[in-house]
Amino acid sequence: MSDWRLDQVERLRGAALRFSAWKSLDPDWDHDHCLACGVKLSDRPFKDSLPEGYATTESDPHGPYYHWVCVPCFEELKAEIGWVAV
């Protein structure tokens, strides 16, 4: 059975991801979502949000910290998608 999250993260196949506390790219931006499962990542106390995860690096076309993947999704999908933690 295929994992439904794989379609969501295909654009990050083989990507280098950096474990980090969540960072905003804009002063008006208060959260991001895990690209795989949609869980909220934020440094604010939102219900059910996570304060850290894996973010894209400078090698991503959109730049660092643009896409986020939560820790559980990273661990569960890294082998199949080919992610590398840097």
C-alpha positions, 0 to 999 in steps of 0.5 A: 500500500502506498503512503499518501504523503509521498505525492506531497513530498515528491518535489523534495526527492533527494533533497538535503534537509537541515534540522532546525527550530522553525524560522519565519521568512517574513515578519507577518508569517507565523507558521508553516506546514509540514509538506508531507502531512500538513502539521503546523510548525511554529515558534508560537503556542498554536494548538498541536504545532511543532517548534522544530523540524527539517527545512530545505537548505540553500540548495533549494530553488526557493532558498533555505527554510522555505519547505518544512517536514516534521520530524516524524515524516522525515524519519518515516519517509527519508529512505524512500524519498532519499532525504539527507540530513545536513 
